[in-house]
Amino acid sequence: MTKRRPRVLLLDIDGTVVNYQLEVPAGAVAALRAARAQGHLVYLCTGRSRAEIYPHLWDLGVDGLIGGNGSYIEDGDLVVFHQVLDPAVVQRAVDWMIERDLGFYLECNSGLYGSDNLPEKAAAILGGPTPENIAFVRNGFPDMIYGVHEGRDDVNKISFVLEEGLDLDALARDYAGQASIDTWSMTGKGPEFGEFGQLGIHKGGAVRRLAEHLGVSRDDLIGFGDARSDLELFAACGTSVAMGNAPDEVRTAASLVTDHVDENGLANAFVRLGLIDG
């Protein structure tokens, strides 16, 4: 086995490490373990909050986490950074979502806190609120705590199911100076959830904080992702890799485009970059 210069690998989860059936492909598991055996450091860099990093993801043997799209940084047992949404903004957002009967959840390190109607509303994304689709949503959020009717003071960000007629541009204007408004996809097919995020918080800023903490340069950083939220990650890294399932905007911004998450994309990228043996 050839020893290589250690690098810091920053991995988005959904659509990168995990496919849209919420599975970690076997090739990705083997590649991650081989990379760590070569001395590379591996950090998850995700929109998920810490409560949504389930045991099978920690069992990959990662060195730490950037969570909540950059609102939280953990290196081993050390919390490097953590910032939450203003509780007044959270309460205002909760009131707005309840008034419109939207399915939503508050994303915190302590847990995920959802509205009672979230499984049915999210199941509509999958084709309708059938028992099978509702079960898929519930299984995808196994530790979700339902029954949210008010805000909290430990919220990293908030996600809500998009519905016809919601004007996100108007929402962004309404929350200017208080929160950022964005979207994300559960299936990889297009925007399906809206998101209240923190102003000035993104994956790129967190990566720079982590690099300073580790004492490494931009050239030591390799970012992997598949979504628009990964563009800031790419900008912070010396090398960036878009998954084959990423939209054109993300593929164009990357140093390298690899294969689809379900076609051994992560492992193939590791080999092509010389991080592990083929």
C-alpha positions in Angstrom: 0.0 0.0 0.0 1.4 3.4 -1.1 1.5 6.0 1.7 0.3 9.4 0.6 0.3 12.9 1.9 -2.6 13.1 4.4 -5.5 15.3 3.3 -8.7 16.5 5.0 -11.8 15.1 3.3 -15.1 17.0 3.8 -18.1 14.9 2.9 -21.6 16.0 2.3 -24.0 13.2 3.5 -27.2 13.0 1.5 -26.6 12.3 -2.2 -22.8 11.9 -1.5 -22.2 9.4 1.3 -25.9 8.3 1.5 -28.1 7.6 -1.5 -31.7 8.7 -1.8 -32.9 5.4 -0.3 -31.0 6.5 2.8 -28.4 3.7 2.3 -24.6 4.0 2.5 -23.3 2.1 -0.6 -20.8 -0.7 0.3 -18.2 0.9 -1.9 -18.4 4.1 0.0 -17.9 2.3 3.4 -14.8 0.5 2.1 -13.4 3.7 0.5 -13.8 5.7 3.7 -12.1 3.1 5.8 -9.3 2.8 3.3 -8.8 6.6 3.3 -8.5 6.7 7.1 -6.0 3.9 7.0 -4.0 6.1 4.7 -3.9 8.8 7.3 -6.5 11.1 5.7 -8.9 12.9 8.1 -12.6 12.6 7.3 -15.3 15.0 8.4 -19.0 14.9 7.6 -20.0 18.3 6.2 -23.8 18.4 6.1 -27.0 20.2 6.4 -28.0 17.7 9.0 -27.7 18.7 12.7 -25.9 16.4 15.1 -29.1 14.7 16.2 -29.5 13.4 12.7 -26.0 11.8 12.5 -27.2 8.2 13.3 -24.9 5.5 14.7 -24.2 3.9 11.2 -22.7 7.2 10.1 -20.5 7.5 13.2 -19.5 3.9 12.6 -17.8 4.8 9.4 -15.1 6.1 11.7 -15.2 9.8 10.8 -13.0 12.3 12.7 -15.6 14.9 13.2 -18.6 16.8 11.9 -19.7 20.1 10.4 -23.4 20.2 10.9 -26.4 22.4 10.4 -24.9 23.8 7.1 -21.9 25.2 9.1 -23.6 26.2 12.3 -21.8 23.5 14.3 -18.2 22.2 14.2 -17.0 19.1 16.1 -13.4 17.7 16.0 -13.3 14.5 17.9 -14.7 15.3 21.3 -14.1 19.0 21.0 -16.8 21.5 20.0 -15.0 24.0 17.9 -18.0 26.2 17.1 -21.7 26.4 17.6 -24.2 29.1 16.8 -28.0 29.0 16.8 -30.9 30.9 15.4 -32.3 33.8 17.4 -35.2 32.3 19.4 -37.5 35.2 18.5 -36.9 34.4 14.8 -37.6 30.7 15.5 -40.9 31.5 17.2 -41.9 33.9 14.4 -41.1 31.1 11.8 -43.0 28.5 13.8 -46.1 30.7 14.0 -45.9 31.4 10.2 -45.7 27.6 9.4 -48.5 26.6 11.8 -50.7 29.3 10.4 -50.3 27.8 6.9 -50.5 24.2 8.1 -47.1 23.4 6.8 -45.2 20.2 7.7 -41.9 21.3 9.4 -39.2 20.4 11.9 -36.7 22.2 14.0 -33.2 21.0 13.6 -31.2 21.0 16.9 -28.2 19.1 18.2 -30.4 17.8 21.0 -33.0 16.3 18.6 -35.3 16.9 15.7 -38.6 18.4 16.7 -41.4 18.1 14.1 -45.0 19.1 13.6 -47.6 16.3 13.9 -48.5 16.6 10.2 -44.9 16.3 8.9 -45.0 12.6 7.9 -48.2 13.1 5.8 -46.9 16.4 4.3 -43.5 15.0 3.4 -45.1 11.8 2.0 -46.7 14.0 -0.7 -43.2 14.6 -2.1 -43.0 10.8 -2.7 -46.3 10.7 -4.6 -49.0 11.0 -1.9 -49.7 10.2 1.8 -50.0 6.4 1.3 -49.1 4.2 4.3 -45.9 3.1 2.5 -44.8 6.7 1.9 -45.6 7.8 5.4 -43.7 4.9 6.8 -40.7 5.8 4.6 -40.7 9.3 6.0 -41.0 8.1 9.6 -38.2 5.6 9.1 -36.1 8.3 7.6 -36.4 10.4 10.7 -36.4 7.5 13.3 -35.8 9.8 16.3 -38.1 12.7 15.4 -40.0 14.1 18.3 -43.5 15.2 17.1 -46.0 17.7 18.5 -44.1 21.0 18.1 -46.3 24.0 18.6 -43.7 26.6 19.7 -40.1 27.6 19.2 -36.9 26.6 21.0 -33.6 28.3 21.9 -31.3 25.7 20.5 -32.3 25.6 16.8 -29.6 25.4 14.1 -32.1 25.7 11.3 -35.7 24.9 10.3 -37.0 22.8 7.4 -40.5 22.9 6.0 -42.3 21.0 3.2 -42.8 23.3 0.2 -46.4 23.6 -1.0 -47.9 25.3 -4.1 -48.4 29.0 -3.7 -45.6 29.7 -1.3 -43.6 32.7 -2.4 -40.1 32.2 -1.2 -38.8 35.5 -2.6 -41.4 37.3 -0.5 -40.5 35.2 2.5 -36.8 36.1 2.0 -37.7 39.8 1.9 -39.9 39.4 5.0 -37.0 37.8 6.9 -34.2 40.0 5.6 -31.7 40.7 8.3 -33.2 37.8 10.5 -32.7 34.6 8.6 -31.7 33.2 5.2 -34.3 31.4 3.1 -33.2 28.4 0.9 -34.5 25.1 -0.4 -33.3 21.5 -0.5 -34.3 18.2 -1.9 -35.2 14.9 -0.2 -35.2 12.9 -3.5 -32.6 14.7 -5.5 -35.3 15.6 -8.1 -35.6 19.3 -7.2 -36.6 21.7 -4.4 -39.0 20.0 -2.0 -38.2 21.6 1.4 -37.8 25.2 2.3 -35.3 26.2 5.0 -34.8 29.0 7.5 -31.1 29.3 8.0 -28.7 31.6 9.9 -27.3 34.7 8.2 -23.7 34.4 7.2 -23.6 30.7 8.2 -22.6 28.2 5.5 -20.4 25.2 4.9 -17.5 27.2 3.5 -17.2 29.4 6.6 -17.2 26.4 8.8 -14.6 24.6 6.7 -12.3 27.6 7.0 -12.8 27.6 10.8 -12.0 23.9 11.0 -8.9 24.4 8.8 -7.6 27.1 11.1 -8.3 24.9 14.1 -6.4 21.9 12.5 -3.6 24.2 11.2 -3.9 23.0 7.6 -4.0 25.0 4.3 -6.7 25.3 1.7 -4.6 22.9 -0.5 -5.0 20.2 2.1 -8.9 20.3 1.8 -11.0 18.2 -0.5 -14.7 18.8 -0.5 -17.3 16.3 -1.9 -21.0 17.3 -2.5 -24.0 17.2 -4.7 -26.2 20.2 -3.9 -26.2 24.0 -4.1 -25.4 24.2 -0.4 -22.1 22.6 -1.3 -20.9 25.5 -3.5 -19.5 27.4 -0.5 -17.8 24.2 0.6 -16.2 23.9 -2.9 -15.0 27.5 -2.7 -13.2 26.9 0.6 -11.4 23.8 -0.6 -8.3 23.4 -2.8 -10.0 20.5 -4.6 -13.8 19.9 -5.0 -15.7 16.9 -6.2 -19.3 16.9 -7.5 -21.2 13.6 -7.5 -22.6 12.5 -10.8 -26.1 13.1 -9.5 -25.4 16.8 -8.8 -27.2 19.5 -10.9 -25.2 21.3 -13.6 -24.6 24.3 -11.4 -22.7 22.2 -8.9 -20.9 20.0 -11.5 -19.6 23.1 -13.2 -18.2 24.5 -10.0 -16.2 21.4 -9.1 -12.6 20.5 -9.9 -13.7 16.9 -10.6 -17.1 15.3 -11.5 -17.3 11.7 -10.4 -20.0 9.0 -10.9 -23.5 8.8 -9.3 -23.7 8.1 -5.6 -25.2 4.7 -6.5 -22.5 3.9 -9.1 -19.6 3.9 -6.6 -19.1 7.6 -7.1 -17.4 8.4 -3.8 -15.0 5.4 -4.0 -14.1 6.2 -7.7 -13.3 9.8 -6.8 -11.0 8.7 -4.0 -9.1 6.5 -6.5 -9.0 9.1 -9.2 -7.6 11.7 -6.7 -5.0 9.2 -5.6 -6.3 9.1 -2.0 -6.5 5.3 -1.9 -5.4 2.4 -4.1 -7.8 1.3 -6.8 
